[in-house]
């Protein structure tokens, strides 16, 4: 069971990392966009919408996860944080 939880944790973190990289890339593009053309507004809306979806998805995942798996993932997150790793 723990092996499956660990795989789920790693997959979830890889997906979250991809989402963070996408948001960073979009924000970088926003800095390059001409403010007078108002193209940056679309980028900020996209980033805000993605962040909202991520929060809702994370909350739903946390609620649906067994308590033992929640505790297991908390230990992994705390360990990664103590090691200076970004999950």
N, C-alpha and C positions, 0 to 999 in steps of 0.2 A: 504494500500500500504506500509506504513512504517513497518508494522509487517512482511510482506514478505521480505522487504529489510533487516530487522534485522536478520531474519532467514538466508537469503543468506549470510550476513556478518559473522554470527556465523559459518555457514558451511564452508565458505571460510577460515576463520581463523583456524578452526579445521584441515582442510586439510593442510594448510601451516605449522601448528605446527607439524603434523605428518611428513611432508617432512623435516623440520629442525631437528627433532629428528633422522630421518633416516640418514641424512647427518652427524650429530654428531657421531652417532654410527659407521658409516663407517670410519670417520676420526680417531676415537678411535682405531678401528681395524687396521688402517694403521700404527698407532704408535706402535702397537704390532707386526706387520709383520716384517719379516726379510728383511731389505733393499737389502741384497745381492741376495735374491731370486726374486726381482723385482715384487713381488705380489702387493706391495703397489701402483704401477703405475696404475693398473686396478681400484683400489679404487678411486684414485684421478680423473681418467677419468670419472668414474661413477658420482662422486660428481660434477665435472665441468659440465657434460652433464645435470644432474638434475637441477643444478642452472640455466643453460641457458634456459632450458624448462620452469622453473618457472618464469623467467623474461619475456619471450615471452608470456606465458599464462596470467600473471598479466597485462601486457600491453594490450593484446587483450581484456581481461575482462574489463579493465578500459575504453577502447575506445568504447566498445559496450554497456556500462552501461549508462542509462539516466543521464543527468547532475544533476538532483535532488538527485538521489541515490548516485552519486559521492560525493556530498556535505554532505549527510547524513552519509556516511561511513567515510568521513574525520573528521566530528565532533566526531564520535565514536572512531576513532583511536586516535585523539588528547586527548579525555577524558581518554581513557585507558592509554595513555602515561603519562598524568599528574598524574594518580593514581599509576603509576609504574607497570602497568600490561603489559605483553608481548603479543601482538596480533599476 
